[in-house]
Amino acid sequence: MADIDALTSSAYAHALEVIASVEPRIADATRAELADQRSSLKLIASENYASPAVLLTMGTWFSDKYAEGTVGHRFYAGCQNVDTVEALAAEHARELFGAEYAYVQPHSGIDANLVAFWSILAHRVEGPWLEKAAAKNVNDLTEADWEALRKELGNQRLLGMSLDAGGHLTHGFRPNISGKMFHQQQYGTNPETGLLDYDALLAKAREFKPLVLVAGYSAYPRRVNFAKMREIADEVGATLMVDMAHFAGLVAGKVFTGEENPVPYADIVTSTTHKSLRGPRGGLVLATGELAPSVDRGCPMVLGGPMSHVMAAKAVAFAEARTEDFQAYAHRVAENAQTLAEGFLKRGAKLVTGGTDNHLVLLDVTSFGLTGRQAESALLDAGVVTNRNSVPADPNGAWYTSGIRLGTPALTTRGFGAEEFDRVAELMVEVLRNTTPGTTKAGTPSQASYVLADGVADRVRAASAEMLDKHPLYPGIDLS
Ligand SMILES: *Cc1c(COP(=O)(O)O)cnc(C)c1O
C-alpha cells in the first residue's frame, strides 16, 4: 500500500505552490491556519479535523459543474459523474444511519433545516390544501385560492428549544427566519436541574399544538430521549424534526442507540456533516419515505446548485464513519467529555446540569467571577480555543454570557485521552483562577476587559505544547 502520509504531504506542498503562483497571500494564510490549528487546544464543540482524504476530495473539478435537480433528474446536461457521486453519498448516508431516504445536497446545517421546514410545509400544509382546492399543482391555484389559503392555512406553528437552554437559532428563535416563517413558541429546561423536562414539554405542546416539534441542540450537555419526543409529537399531531447537527457522529458511531438514536423516531432528521461526524463542511437531511418527495425538491426550491465536490467529500466521510475505527473514536469522544467534566468538578468548577453524557460540557464561569466573554478571551491568550455561550436564564445576556462551551470531538481526533483531558481541565482552571475582571475607561466594572496574571499564558501554552506535540495534527503534512 502507498505511503498515505507521504502522498498527502506532497499533494499539499504542491497544491500550495500552485496557489502561491497566483495569490501568495492565500497560500501563506493557508499555511498559517495549519500552524495555528496545530498549536492550539481546540475545544470548540462544533469543530473537528476532517481526514486528508475528505479535504482533498473537496479540491476538484466537481466544483465546476452545475447539477440542479436530483440524481437522474437534472436541469443541466452532462451530470452523469455527479449522479454517481450524489447517489453514492446518499446510499452511504442511508446505510450509516438506517434511514429510508437521505438528501446530501444542503450546503450547511442551516440550509438543511430550511429544506426540512419547506418540505414539512409543502407536505402538510400545501398538499392538503391542493387536495381541497382540487388543484394538481400550486400553479393551478387562482389569486382567490391564494387569498383563501393565506387566510385559512391554519396551523403553521413551531415549537423548538430556546437558545439559552441550548437550542439553535433555527429552532424558532424570533430574530431568525424560523421565528418569522412560523408562529413559534420555545421550550426550555428545568430551572433547578438544567435538564429537559418532558412532562412540561408535553403540557406546552398540548396547549400550543405545533405543526412542527423540533428536538436537538447546540449547547445542551445531555442526551435526549427521542421515543419520548415521538410520543409528545404524536399526542399533538406534530411532525417530529430532529436536528442532530452536533451529535451526528455519536449516532453514526453507535454511542447513541435505542431511544437516544433519533432516526427511527423522527419524521425528518437534519444534520451538519462537519461537526462530530468529521466530514466536509455541509448539511444532510434524512427523512421517511412520506416526506422524501418534498425534500427532494430542496434544490432549486430552497437551495442553490449542489456543491458536487462537497457531496463527493461527504461520500468519503460517510465511508470513514462506517468503520470500527470511527465507532471507537465516537465512544472515546463521549468518554473524554466525562473526564473533562470530572476534571472541572473535582477542581470546584460549576457545570450546567452538573455534568455531561454527550460530547460537550457547559462551564458556568460566574463562580470564577467572570463573564463568558472575559473567560473566552483569557483562555485564548493561553492558546485554549473555546466559545462563550449563554447558560439558562443568563444574567449576562447573549453577548457577554456566563458560560464557556467545550467539546471533545476535535482533540479526540488528535488522539487525546483521559490523561490529557484531565490536564486540559486543570490548565483551564489555572487560567480562569488567575483572571480578574477589568474596568471600563470610566472605572466601572467591565463585562469584556480582564486581567490575566503574568506568566500564566506562557506556562499554560508550554504545558499544552507538550501534549499537542505528542499528538500531532495531520502528521502526514510537512510544509517546511
Ligand atoms: C451548527 C448547527 C447548525 C448550523 O450549521 P451550519 O452548517 O453552521 O449552518 C444547525 N443546527 C444545529 C443544532 C447546530 O448545532
The ligand as an ORCA input file, in Angstrom:
! r2SCAN-3c Opt
* xyz 0 1
  C     -24.218     24.067     13.938
  C     -25.670     23.889     13.940
  C     -26.446     24.271     12.846
  C     -25.902     25.092     11.708
  O     -24.956     24.511     10.929
  P     -24.225     25.397      9.815
  O     -23.512     24.383      8.999
  O     -23.340     26.344     10.521
  O     -25.285     26.097      9.023
  C     -27.789     23.972     12.867
  N     -28.349     23.339     13.906
  C     -27.635     22.986     14.983
  C     -28.309     22.279     16.112
  C     -26.272     23.258     15.044
  O     -25.589     22.944     16.141
*
